[in-house]
Amino acid sequence: MPKYNRNSGKHWTLTEVQQLKKLANQNTPTRVIGSKLGRTKDAIYNKASEKNISLSPTNQSPYNRKNRNA
């Protein structure tokens, strides 16, 4: 079980929210974001939802289509 005790139960700082937004924009996996911020995966999802930060990868084609010309 991962160790997330560092920031569990603490309020989010403005710096942490900005870092969450930056990492989400870079398509960083949720568990890696949680590890860097010392938060659980659920905490990351909740804060991203609260602040309207998308955690969906932006570099994947819709409907799992692959480039047929390659």
Number of C-alpha atoms within 10 A of each C-alpha: 3 7 10 15 11 11 12 13 9 9 8 14 9 9 9 14 17 11 15 23 18 14 17 20 15 13 15 15 15 19 15 13 21 18 16 14 18 18 22 20 16 12 15 20 15 13 14 17 12 9 10 10 17 14 20 13 13 12 8 10 10 8 6 7 8 10 7 5 4 4
